[in-house]
């Protein structure tokens, strides 16, 4: 009991001695936080500027590419409520097939459980929308954007392709493609009206993507090449 009393007494004395420095420490923390936030904003804007020449929003001027990489996402945001990001990516994918802007779709996404399988879900829904099975291929190891982009080139042997996703996601994917010297452009799927929270998360996702590229983070799984069919000219 006496030992505990002595420890409490020492802790109280220590806290008292730190009272003044804490104000200075708080100012340092706030200053660092501000600098970090500004840095994140600068990185976010720099990524958009770096890839702006490869982003297409008008299907009429989109160059033809034989392959499109469709980046997966969850079909539902809550039970029974469809994710608009998912719906719009599939609509964009079908549009590019219908307009002969691409010949094949590589559906890349997470395959974490039997119940949660983004490539299979996209495949089934696109088939219901009238897209032929013969032009769709599935990548079950697209766990992250980095994995999807690199695997499309290294595993599926796609030399050049069009990425399909919302603009903010497209820009990060194109950053990865340019880093790996992959010939990719992007067609932007429609953006849901409310996406402020998603956009804030994307800013931090871009910072992480830049750090991953700097330190050389690799895809979780590459494996043996699985070349997609070579389209007839």
Backbone as CSV, one residue per row, in Angstrom:
resi,resn,N_x,N_y,N_z,CA_x,CA_y,CA_z,C_x,C_y,C_z
1,UNK,0.834,-1.201,0.000,0.000,0.000,0.000,0.873,1.258,0.000
2,UNK,1.935,1.202,0.798,2.857,2.328,0.844,3.551,2.530,-0.501
3,UNK,3.874,1.412,-1.167,4.509,1.481,-2.491,3.588,2.150,-3.498
4,UNK,2.298,1.787,-3.456,1.325,2.377,-4.365,1.206,3.873,-4.127
5,UNK,1.218,4.241,-2.839,1.121,5.667,-2.491,2.321,6.433,-3.028
6,UNK,3.490,5.827,-2.940,4.699,6.473,-3.443,4.654,6.635,-4.963
7,UNK,4.152,5.614,-5.640,4.048,5.670,-7.107,3.083,6.763,-7.542
8,UNK,1.946,6.863,-6.856,0.972,7.899,-7.188,1.545,9.287,-6.949
9,UNK,2.312,9.393,-5.873,2.926,10.678,-5.544,3.926,11.100,-6.621
10,UNK,4.705,10.152,-7.106,5.686,10.436,-8.144,5.009,10.806,-9.463
11,UNK,3.914,10.092,-9.775,3.188,10.388,-11.012,2.582,11.785,-10.963
12,UNK,2.046,12.147,-9.796,1.459,13.482,-9.639,2.510,14.555,-9.824
13,UNK,3.690,14.320,-9.228,4.789,15.273,-9.361,5.242,15.392,-10.815
14,UNK,5.283,14.245,-11.514,5.695,14.249,-12.918,4.721,15.037,-13.779
15,UNK,3.425,14.822,-13.572,2.416,15.538,-14.344,2.475,17.032,-14.082
16,UNK,2.752,17.385,-12.803,2.857,18.798,-12.446,4.039,19.442,-13.167
17,UNK,5.132,18.697,-13.259,6.321,19.236,-13.922,6.137,19.382,-15.427
18,UNK,5.182,18.605,-15.977,4.944,18.662,-17.424,3.854,19.657,-17.813
19,UNK,3.277,20.323,-16.833,2.116,21.169,-17.105,2.412,22.261,-18.135
20,UNK,3.518,22.967,-17.961,3.865,24.030,-18.902,4.274,23.487,-20.272
21,UNK,5.168,22.476,-20.313,5.551,21.939,-21.626,4.373,21.382,-22.418
22,UNK,3.298,20.959,-21.748,2.156,20.388,-22.460,1.532,21.410,-23.411
23,UNK,1.527,22.677,-23.008,0.966,23.706,-23.886,1.789,23.800,-25.174
24,UNK,3.103,23.757,-24.991,3.978,23.815,-26.155,3.833,22.559,-27.003
25,UNK,3.700,21.409,-26.327,3.518,20.153,-27.042,2.241,20.174,-27.861
26,UNK,1.179,20.740,-27.273,-0.092,20.833,-27.986,0.038,21.688,-29.233
27,UNK,0.777,22.774,-29.118,0.968,23.631,-30.290,1.754,22.906,-31.377
28,UNK,2.739,22.088,-30.958,3.498,21.302,-31.930,2.601,20.293,-32.635
29,UNK,1.743,19.640,-31.839,0.839,18.637,-32.411,-0.109,19.283,-33.411
30,UNK,-0.678,20.417,-33.044,-1.601,21.107,-33.946,-0.882,21.568,-35.211
31,UNK,0.337,22.067,-35.039,1.114,22.514,-36.194,1.450,21.364,-37.119
32,UNK,1.855,20.234,-36.539,2.172,19.061,-37.344,0.929,18.561,-38.082
33,UNK,-0.204,18.570,-37.381,-1.456,18.104,-38.001,-1.826,18.975,-39.188
34,UNK,-1.640,20.277,-39.042,-1.958,21.203,-40.135,-1.049,20.965,-41.332
35,UNK,0.239,20.800,-41.060,1.202,20.536,-42.138,0.864,19.217,-42.840
36,UNK,0.515,18.192,-42.044,0.170,16.887,-42.616,-1.070,16.986,-43.497
37,UNK,-2.077,17.737,-43.049,-3.305,17.891,-43.819,-3.044,18.626,-45.125
38,UNK,-2.236,19.676,-45.060,-1.893,20.419,-46.277,-1.107,19.528,-47.239
39,UNK,-0.219,18.712,-46.704,0.571,17.796,-47.538,-0.327,16.788,-48.235
40,UNK,-1.320,16.284,-47.501,-2.270,15.332,-48.099,-3.038,15.986,-49.239
41,UNK,-3.437,17.238,-49.028,-4.175,17.962,-50.069,-3.304,18.178,-51.303
42,UNK,-2.045,18.531,-51.082,-1.125,18.759,-52.204,-0.909,17.469,-52.993
43,UNK,-0.717,16.355,-52.279,-0.539,15.063,-52.948,-1.788,14.707,-53.746
44,UNK,-2.946,14.943,-53.160,-4.212,14.644,-53.826,-4.322,15.406,-55.146
45,UNK,-4.035,16.707,-55.097,-4.122,17.535,-56.304,-3.041,17.162,-57.313
46,UNK,-1.869,16.814,-56.825,-0.761,16.449,-57.712,-1.082,15.184,-58.499
47,UNK,-1.721,14.211,-57.844,-2.103,12.968,-58.525,-3.069,13.268,-59.669
48,UNK,-4.076,14.098,-59.398,-5.049,14.453,-60.438,-4.371,15.134,-61.626
49,UNK,-3.462,16.046,-61.342,-2.753,16.772,-62.405,-1.847,15.833,-63.208
50,UNK,-1.215,14.907,-62.524,-0.230,14.007,-63.128,-0.854,13.104,-64.188
51,UNK,-2.136,12.723,-64.005,-2.759,11.757,-64.916,-3.899,12.360,-65.734
52,UNK,-4.067,13.667,-65.688,-5.247,14.290,-66.290,-5.382,14.015,-67.784
53,UNK,-4.271,13.811,-68.475,-4.331,13.580,-69.923,-4.800,12.172,-70.271
54,UNK,-4.971,11.313,-69.278,-5.380,9.932,-69.537,-6.812,9.644,-69.066
55,UNK,-7.505,10.678,-68.627,-8.870,10.516,-68.111,-9.872,10.992,-69.157
56,UNK,-10.842,10.139,-69.481,-11.867,10.464,-70.470,-13.248,10.376,-69.832
57,UNK,-14.036,11.428,-70.039,-15.406,11.454,-69.525,-16.437,11.386,-70.647
58,UNK,-16.005,11.588,-71.883,-16.891,11.566,-73.053,-16.593,10.315,-73.868
59,UNK,-17.589,9.442,-73.974,-17.376,8.188,-74.691,-17.082,8.413,-76.166
60,UNK,-17.527,9.533,-76.722,-17.337,9.801,-78.150,-15.861,9.990,-78.506
61,UNK,-15.088,10.544,-77.586,-13.675,10.799,-77.886,-12.754,9.772,-77.228
62,UNK,-13.326,8.808,-76.553,-12.521,7.766,-75.915,-11.869,6.886,-76.977
63,UNK,-10.545,6.735,-76.957,-9.885,5.854,-77.934,-10.296,4.388,-77.715
64,UNK,-10.276,3.632,-78.794,-10.590,2.213,-78.685,-9.412,1.461,-78.070
65,UNK,-9.713,0.612,-77.140,-8.740,-0.324,-76.576,-9.394,-1.707,-76.589
66,UNK,-8.611,-2.729,-76.823,-9.194,-4.067,-76.881,-9.726,-4.508,-75.519
67,UNK,-9.079,-4.052,-74.449,-9.436,-4.544,-73.118,-9.836,-3.402,-72.189
68,UNK,-10.746,-3.715,-71.278,-11.092,-2.778,-70.209,-10.938,-3.497,-68.876
69,UNK,-10.381,-2.804,-67.920,-10.247,-3.312,-66.556,-11.323,-2.655,-65.708
70,UNK,-12.266,-3.456,-65.224,-13.365,-2.946,-64.402,-12.993,-3.164,-62.937
71,UNK,-12.827,-2.061,-62.201,-12.427,-2.155,-60.802,-13.644,-2.433,-59.926
72,UNK,-13.533,-3.478,-59.131,-14.669,-3.940,-58.350,-14.932,-3.133,-57.097
73,UNK,-16.147,-3.253,-56.612,-16.561,-2.686,-55.332,-17.764,-3.480,-54.852
74,UNK,-18.164,-3.262,-53.629,-19.292,-4.006,-53.073,-20.590,-3.637,-53.796
75,UNK,-21.440,-4.611,-54.015,-22.716,-4.357,-54.673,-23.689,-3.629,-53.756
76,UNK,-23.578,-3.867,-52.462,-24.503,-3.264,-51.501,-23.747,-2.421,-50.472
77,UNK,-24.347,-1.308,-50.071,-23.776,-0.494,-48.993,-24.372,-0.899,-47.654
78,UNK,-25.637,-1.261,-47.644,-26.308,-1.846,-46.487,-27.218,-2.940,-47.011
79,UNK,-27.775,-3.708,-46.119,-28.619,-4.826,-46.534,-29.787,-4.330,-47.382
80,UNK,-29.816,-4.803,-48.616,-30.913,-4.459,-49.510,-30.745,-3.149,-50.257
81,UNK,-29.705,-2.354,-49.940,-29.500,-1.072,-50.612,-28.299,-1.167,-51.538
82,UNK,-28.548,-0.992,-52.827,-27.495,-1.140,-53.818,-26.510,0.025,-53.772
83,UNK,-25.244,-0.312,-54.000,-24.173,0.674,-54.052,-24.163,1.328,-55.439
84,UNK,-24.400,2.636,-55.498,-24.445,3.338,-56.779,-23.111,3.313,-57.508
85,UNK,-22.019,3.288,-56.754,-20.708,3.189,-57.393,-20.620,1.910,-58.220
86,UNK,-21.148,0.844,-57.676,-21.180,-0.454,-58.364,-22.071,-0.365,-59.607
87,UNK,-23.289,0.139,-59.433,-24.239,0.221,-60.551,-23.660,1.016,-61.715
88,UNK,-23.068,2.167,-61.408,-22.568,3.044,-62.463,-21.345,2.459,-63.170
89,UNK,-20.534,1.696,-62.464,-19.377,1.057,-63.116,-19.848,0.006,-64.112
90,UNK,-20.881,-0.726,-63.747,-21.408,-1.734,-64.668,-22.076,-1.079,-65.868
91,UNK,-22.778,0.019,-65.638,-23.402,0.741,-66.749,-22.332,1.262,-67.722
92,UNK,-21.248,1.773,-67.182,-20.155,2.260,-68.028,-19.511,1.116,-68.801
93,UNK,-19.375,-0.030,-68.162,-18.776,-1.199,-68.822,-19.629,-1.649,-70.004
94,UNK,-20.925,-1.723,-69.790,-21.822,-2.128,-70.873,-21.810,-1.098,-72.002
95,UNK,-21.749,0.178,-71.634,-21.713,1.238,-72.649,-20.501,1.080,-73.554
96,UNK,-19.341,0.811,-72.985,-18.130,0.691,-73.799,-18.177,-0.539,-74.702
97,UNK,-18.794,-1.607,-74.232,-18.978,-2.791,-75.082,-19.947,-2.462,-76.222
98,UNK,-21.077,-1.832,-75.881,-22.092,-1.516,-76.884,-21.570,-0.528,-77.926
99,UNK,-20.707,0.392,-77.498,-20.185,1.411,-78.408,-18.906,0.956,-79.123
100,UNK,-18.550,-0.305,-78.934,-17.335,-0.867,-79.552,-16.077,-0.090,-79.172
101,UNK,-16.050,0.401,-77.954,-14.859,1.086,-77.452,-13.887,0.106,-76.802
102,UNK,-14.401,-1.060,-76.401,-13.563,-2.146,-75.892,-14.149,-3.463,-76.400
103,UNK,-13.302,-4.480,-76.436,-13.740,-5.803,-76.912,-13.927,-6.802,-75.765
104,UNK,-13.126,-6.647,-74.714,-13.176,-7.579,-73.588,-13.188,-6.815,-72.271
105,UNK,-13.821,-7.412,-71.270,-13.851,-6.845,-69.926,-13.128,-7.775,-68.966
106,UNK,-12.176,-7.238,-68.227,-11.516,-7.975,-67.157,-12.102,-7.464,-65.845
107,UNK,-12.880,-8.289,-65.181,-13.572,-7.905,-63.951,-12.694,-8.261,-62.769
108,UNK,-12.179,-7.249,-62.109,-11.192,-7.476,-61.054,-11.717,-6.995,-59.708
109,UNK,-11.600,-7.862,-58.697,-12.076,-7.466,-57.380,-11.733,-8.471,-56.308
110,UNK,-12.278,-8.230,-55.145,-12.021,-9.041,-53.957,-12.834,-10.329,-54.011
111,UNK,-12.220,-11.378,-53.503,-12.856,-12.698,-53.484,-12.597,-13.320,-52.110
112,UNK,-12.926,-12.558,-51.065,-12.504,-12.934,-49.717,-13.260,-14.132,-49.147
113,UNK,-14.536,-14.282,-49.519,-15.321,-15.416,-49.019,-16.197,-15.951,-50.142
114,UNK,-16.835,-17.091,-49.865,-17.767,-17.665,-50.847,-18.925,-16.708,-51.080
115,UNK,-19.350,-16.029,-50.007,-20.493,-15.127,-50.111,-20.114,-13.783,-50.737
116,UNK,-18.867,-13.344,-50.523,-18.442,-12.045,-51.038,-17.443,-12.251,-52.167
117,UNK,-17.915,-12.042,-53.390,-17.084,-12.306,-54.558,-17.402,-11.251,-55.617
118,UNK,-16.618,-10.184,-55.631,-16.905,-9.063,-56.527,-16.848,-9.432,-58.006
119,UNK,-15.816,-10.144,-58.482,-15.783,-10.472,-59.919,-16.975,-11.323,-60.357
120,UNK,-17.315,-12.320,-59.551,-18.447,-13.190,-59.914,-19.748,-12.405,-59.935
121,UNK,-19.940,-11.519,-58.948,-21.159,-10.711,-58.889,-21.266,-9.796,-60.098
122,UNK,-20.153,-9.150,-60.462,-20.162,-8.283,-61.640,-20.456,-9.087,-62.900
123,UNK,-19.852,-10.261,-62.997,-20.066,-11.128,-64.159,-21.544,-11.474,-64.308
124,UNK,-22.182,-11.897,-63.237,-23.584,-12.303,-63.285,-24.497,-11.125,-63.622
125,UNK,-24.219,-9.960,-63.041,-25.075,-8.800,-63.292,-24.883,-8.258,-64.703
126,UNK,-23.658,-8.258,-65.196,-23.429,-7.807,-66.569,-24.076,-8.756,-67.573
127,UNK,-24.065,-10.039,-67.255,-24.730,-11.009,-68.131,-26.230,-10.728,-68.176
128,UNK,-26.821,-10.375,-67.030,-28.238,-10.018,-66.995,-28.515,-8.755,-67.800
129,UNK,-27.494,-7.901,-67.901,-27.644,-6.645,-68.651,-27.431,-6.849,-70.147
130,UNK,-27.117,-8.077,-70.556,-26.990,-8.383,-71.971,-25.575,-8.466,-72.496
131,UNK,-24.581,-8.400,-71.613,-23.195,-8.530,-72.042,-22.857,-10.016,-72.177
132,UNK,-22.269,-10.391,-73.296,-21.970,-11.797,-73.565,-20.900,-12.348,-72.611
133,UNK,-21.102,-13.585,-72.177,-20.110,-14.252,-71.322,-18.758,-14.350,-72.007
134,UNK,-18.779,-14.458,-73.319,-17.533,-14.696,-74.068,-16.571,-13.511,-74.026
135,UNK,-17.048,-12.331,-73.620,-16.165,-11.158,-73.613,-15.770,-10.767,-72.181
136,UNK,-16.147,-11.585,-71.210,-15.859,-11.246,-69.816,-14.916,-12.262,-69.180
137,UNK,-13.956,-11.745,-68.435,-12.993,-12.582,-67.715,-12.892,-12.069,-66.275
138,UNK,-12.592,-12.968,-65.368,-12.605,-12.614,-63.940,-11.204,-12.709,-63.330
139,UNK,-10.867,-11.699,-62.566,-9.638,-11.712,-61.762,-10.060,-11.728,-60.294
140,UNK,-9.863,-12.863,-59.653,-10.315,-13.034,-58.271,-9.305,-12.529,-57.240
141,UNK,-8.167,-12.026,-57.686,-7.139,-11.569,-56.744,-6.908,-10.064,-56.833
142,UNK,-7.952,-9.338,-57.225,-7.854,-7.883,-57.260,-8.207,-7.300,-55.900
143,UNK,-7.412,-7.638,-54.900,-7.722,-7.258,-53.522,-7.627,-5.753,-53.295
144,UNK,-6.729,-5.102,-54.032,-6.560,-3.652,-53.948,-6.421,-3.107,-55.362
145,UNK,-6.515,-1.795,-55.493,-6.337,-1.174,-56.806,-4.972,-1.516,-57.375
146,UNK,-3.946,-1.489,-56.536,-2.594,-1.855,-56.970,-2.578,-3.249,-57.576
147,UNK,-3.200,-4.208,-56.895,-3.226,-5.585,-57.385,-3.942,-5.672,-58.736
148,UNK,-5.091,-5.015,-58.841,-5.883,-5.088,-60.077,-5.110,-4.561,-61.276
149,UNK,-4.472,-3.409,-61.112,-3.754,-2.778,-62.228,-2.533,-3.597,-62.637
150,UNK,-1.729,-3.989,-61.660,-0.504,-4.720,-61.970,-0.815,-6.113,-62.518
151,UNK,-1.792,-6.785,-61.946,-2.143,-8.138,-62.409,-2.687,-8.108,-63.834
152,UNK,-3.434,-7.078,-64.181,-3.955,-6.990,-65.551,-2.825,-7.043,-66.566
153,UNK,-1.726,-6.397,-66.226,-0.583,-6.339,-67.134,0.339,-7.547,-66.993
154,UNK,0.666,-7.929,-65.768,1.667,-8.970,-65.531,1.101,-10.380,-65.606
155,UNK,-0.102,-10.579,-65.097,-0.689,-11.919,-65.073,-1.526,-12.183,-66.314
156,UNK,-2.395,-11.235,-66.653,-3.292,-11.452,-67.795,-2.693,-10.960,-69.107
157,UNK,-1.468,-10.427,-69.029,-0.695,-10.074,-70.225,-1.419,-9.073,-71.121
158,UNK,-2.130,-8.136,-70.501,-2.828,-7.102,-71.265,-1.864,-5.934,-71.474
159,UNK,-1.465,-5.662,-72.707,-0.456,-4.624,-72.953,-0.970,-3.210,-72.737
160,UNK,-2.232,-2.969,-73.073,-2.838,-1.655,-72.870,-4.324,-1.855,-72.593
161,UNK,-4.887,-0.983,-71.778,-6.291,-1.177,-71.421,-6.920,0.115,-70.923
162,UNK,-8.251,0.101,-70.897,-9.037,1.199,-70.362,-9.538,0.806,-68.978
163,UNK,-9.290,1.633,-68.003,-9.782,1.391,-66.649,-11.174,1.997,-66.520
164,UNK,-12.069,1.279,-65.869,-13.429,1.777,-65.657,-13.689,1.906,-64.159
165,UNK,-13.944,3.128,-63.735,-14.320,3.409,-62.353,-14.711,4.883,-62.273
166,UNK,-15.060,5.341,-61.068,-15.331,6.769,-60.903,-14.029,7.554,-61.043
167,UNK,-14.145,8.846,-61.356,-12.964,9.647,-61.692,-11.906,9.638,-60.598
168,UNK,-12.317,9.830,-59.344,-11.332,9.896,-58.264,-10.554,8.592,-58.145
169,UNK,-11.246,7.466,-58.363,-10.604,6.156,-58.287,-9.732,5.918,-59.521
170,UNK,-10.236,6.354,-60.655,-9.484,6.238,-61.909,-8.118,6.901,-61.782
171,UNK,-8.095,8.081,-61.188,-6.843,8.843,-61.108,-5.800,8.103,-60.274
172,UNK,-6.238,7.497,-59.185,-5.287,6.731,-58.366,-4.804,5.496,-59.123
173,UNK,-5.711,4.840,-59.838,-5.327,3.660,-60.616,-4.334,4.031,-61.711
174,UNK,-4.543,5.177,-62.338,-3.637,5.624,-63.396,-2.268,5.996,-62.842
175,UNK,-2.242,6.536,-61.637,-0.959,6.817,-60.986,-0.145,5.537,-60.858
176,UNK,-0.802,4.474,-60.423,-0.136,3.176,-60.273,0.329,2.666,-61.633
177,UNK,-0.538,2.784,-62.634,-0.181,2.318,-63.982,1.040,3.065,-64.519
178,UNK,1.075,4.372,-64.359,2.210,5.154,-64.858,3.490,4.783,-64.120
179,UNK,3.383,4.527,-62.835,4.564,4.143,-62.062,5.166,2.848,-62.605
180,UNK,4.300,1.905,-62.992,4.764,0.611,-63.505,4.931,0.615,-65.026
181,UNK,4.844,1.802,-65.635,5.005,1.950,-67.085,3.997,1.089,-67.845
182,UNK,2.771,1.091,-67.369,1.673,0.356,-68.005,0.848,1.344,-68.827
183,UNK,0.546,0.966,-70.054,-0.206,1.828,-70.971,-1.698,1.733,-70.644
184,UNK,-2.187,2.675,-69.863,-3.595,2.646,-69.456,-4.206,4.038,-69.585
185,UNK,-5.496,4.044,-69.937,-6.308,5.253,-69.897,-7.527,4.921,-69.044
186,UNK,-8.388,5.910,-68.825,-9.549,5.640,-67.977,-10.806,6.280,-68.538
187,UNK,-11.897,5.536,-68.441,-13.217,6.090,-68.740,-13.968,6.201,-67.421
188,UNK,-14.457,7.399,-67.128,-15.070,7.628,-65.824,-16.534,7.199,-65.807
189,UNK,-16.852,6.375,-64.841,-18.247,6.017,-64.596,-18.937,7.188,-63.905
190,UNK,-20.240,7.228,-63.977,-21.002,8.304,-63.345,-20.715,8.349,-61.844
191,UNK,-20.675,9.555,-61.313,-20.390,9.759,-59.896,-21.697,9.937,-59.119
192,UNK,-21.918,9.166,-58.050,-23.096,9.394,-57.210,-23.127,10.826,-56.694
193,UNK,-24.328,11.349,-56.458,-24.478,12.756,-56.094,-23.802,13.093,-54.766
194,UNK,-23.927,12.220,-53.783,-23.339,12.493,-52.472,-22.129,11.589,-52.290
195,UNK,-20.949,12.218,-52.197,-19.756,11.389,-52.041,-18.657,12.093,-51.255
196,UNK,-19.026,13.071,-50.436,-18.018,13.837,-49.700,-17.147,12.928,-48.830
197,UNK,-17.785,12.027,-48.088,-17.021,11.127,-47.225,-16.079,10.243,-48.017
198,UNK,-16.567,9.747,-49.153,-15.735,8.911,-50.019,-14.551,9.697,-50.557
199,UNK,-14.797,10.951,-50.898,-13.716,11.780,-51.455,-12.642,12.081,-50.412
200,UNK,-13.061,12.279,-49.172,-12.091,12.514,-48.098,-11.231,11.265,-47.892
201,UNK,-11.883,10.101,-47.877,-11.132,8.851,-47.735,-10.158,8.659,-48.893
202,UNK,-10.596,9.075,-50.086,-9.736,8.932,-51.261,-8.460,9.747,-51.127
203,UNK,-8.559,10.926,-50.502,-7.365,11.752,-50.327,-6.303,10.987,-49.538
204,UNK,-6.733,10.336,-48.470,-5.784,9.570,-47.667,-5.348,8.293,-48.389
205,UNK,-6.256,7.729,-49.202,-5.896,6.543,-49.986,-4.803,6.878,-50.997
206,UNK,-4.834,8.098,-51.531,-3.795,8.511,-52.481,-2.447,8.667,-51.785
207,UNK,-2.475,9.208,-50.581,-1.227,9.325,-49.828,-0.637,7.945,-49.593
208,UNK,-1.479,7.000,-49.201,-1.011,5.627,-48.975,-0.486,5.016,-50.269
209,UNK,-1.185,5.280,-51.384,-0.750,4.737,-52.679,0.632,5.259,-53.041
210,UNK,0.867,6.546,-52.819,2.177,7.134,-53.109,3.253,6.486,-52.236
211,UNK,2.959,6.321,-50.950,3.913,5.690,-50.043,4.190,4.244,-50.456
212,UNK,3.128,3.526,-50.861,3.303,2.137,-51.306,4.230,2.059,-52.514
213,UNK,4.067,2.997,-53.440,4.918,3.002,-54.636,6.360,3.355,-54.283
214,UNK,6.521,4.260,-53.331,7.870,4.676,-52.931,8.623,3.523,-52.271
215,UNK,7.936,2.790,-51.392,8.624,1.714,-50.661,8.583,0.384,-51.412
216,UNK,7.875,0.362,-52.550,7.889,-0.835,-53.390,6.942,-1.938,-52.987
217,UNK,5.771,-1.584,-52.463,4.777,-2.601,-52.117,4.321,-3.329,-53.379
218,UNK,4.256,-4.648,-53.309,3.887,-5.476,-54.457,2.484,-6.062,-54.268
219,UNK,1.869,-6.551,-55.336,0.574,-7.230,-55.203,0.684,-8.421,-54.261
220,UNK,-0.418,-8.715,-53.590,-0.433,-9.845,-52.667,-0.103,-11.152,-53.384
221,UNK,-0.597,-11.265,-54.623,-0.441,-12.529,-55.338,-0.346,-12.263,-56.829
222,UNK,0.683,-12.808,-57.458,0.800,-12.725,-58.915,0.542,-14.086,-59.543
223,UNK,1.423,-15.051,-59.287,1.185,-16.378,-59.847,1.602,-16.477,-61.293
224,UNK,1.196,-17.565,-61.923,1.590,-17.814,-63.309,0.748,-16.979,-64.264
225,UNK,1.312,-16.595,-65.407,0.561,-15.800,-66.391,-0.666,-16.546,-66.912
226,UNK,-1.740,-15.788,-67.124,-2.985,-16.309,-67.695,-3.408,-15.368,-68.825
227,UNK,-2.723,-15.409,-69.976,-2.972,-14.422,-71.032,-4.426,-14.443,-71.522
228,UNK,-4.996,-13.278,-71.679,-6.320,-13.168,-72.263,-6.227,-13.383,-73.773
229,UNK,-7.315,-13.742,-74.416,-7.267,-13.984,-75.860,-6.844,-12.738,-76.630
230,UNK,-6.104,-12.992,-77.708,-5.664,-11.892,-78.570,-6.800,-11.569,-79.553
231,UNK,-7.311,-10.339,-79.526,-8.445,-10.012,-80.398,-8.041,-10.008,-81.876
232,UNK,-8.984,-10.397,-82.702,-8.770,-10.346,-84.153,-8.780,-8.905,-84.607
233,UNK,-7.823,-8.530,-85.415,-7.754,-7.150,-85.920,-8.790,-6.938,-87.023
